Amino acid sequence: MAVYTLPELPYDYSALAPVISPEIIELHHDKHHAAYVKGANDTLEQLEEAREKEVWGSINGLEKNLAFHLSGHILHSIYWQNMTGDGGGEPLAADGVGDLADAIAESFGSFAGFKAQLTKAAATTQGSGWGVLAYEPVSGRLIVEQIYDHQGNVGQGSTPVLVFDAWEHAFYLQYKNQKVDFIDAMWAVVNWQDVAKRYAAAKERSYNLLLAP
């Protein structure tokens, strides 16, 4: 039985146009995301087989495969929810996301400073990767992370709340090699209500990892 399943999109393929074309959304979700789900499930079966046979020579490769596919599944699941055709702008208290707006200002000095940092982090990933806004539980602050592939170069224990996919499959059919143009356009579809809910949930379930129990 499959452990992980592909979530349905919260909108139709054309909902994010013209920022992201329907063709990209369909291929990205139905093919690329689905492949990460299948990869995670297949790797779990291979790990189960290795345990049963006590054959551990492949464990390093299998664990890396699981991290890659599972992280890809998780990041994409957040990605779809982070976007809406009615999004964009910046989080404002009047829109019910005041806590998020305050946290961004406290952590980055201003929304403009945060936007510039996340844009640059996503646009300058070497090869494939992501730009991520995450809640870091030790300091209780928001941080920007530059993720390579799906899981490299991240702070342990941090929780992603806003993710920008900078893999070529997320934009190349529409933006060609102009990754920065795609990242700039992405700000017009950010679902701040979803980001604020993720931020609130991350704070509620976190604890200071450095404190003794």
C-alpha positions, 0 to 999 in steps of 0.5 A: 500500500502506498504511504504517500499520495499525490494531492489534488491541486486546489485550483484548475490548471489555468488559475495562475495564468498568466504568471504560470501557464496551464501547460506548466501547471499540468506537467509540473503537478501530474508528472514531476510531483507525481514522480516524487511521490512514486519515488518515495513509495518505491524507496520505502519498499526497497528499504523494507526489503533491505531490512527483511534480508538484512542487506545493508550495502545499499542503505546509503543510496536508499536513504539519499533517494528517500530524502530526495523524493520525500522532500520533493513531495513535501515542498511541492505540496506546500508550493501548490497551496502557497499560490492563488490567482487572487494573491500577490501584494504584501501581507497586511494586518487589515487582511488578517495576516498581521502576525506574519507581517510583523514577523517579516518586518522584525526578521528582515527589517522590512517587507522590501528587504525580505522580498529582495532576499528571497528573490535573490535566494531563489533566482541564484540557486546553482542548478536545481533548487528552491528559495524558502521562507522558513520558521526557525524554532531556536530563535523564533524568527523567520529565515530565508533558506536556499535549498539545493535539489530538494533538501540540501543546505537547510537549517535543521528543525526549520519549517518551510512556510513559503516556497519558490520552486526554481527548478527549470521544469517550473518555468522553462516552457514559459520563461526559457532561461530567464529564471529571475523573471519567473521569480519576480512574477511569482510574487503576484500569486503568493497566497499570504493567507496560506503562508500566515496559517503555516507560520502560525502552525509552525510557531504553535507546534515548535519548541526551543531545540536547545532547551533541556526537557 
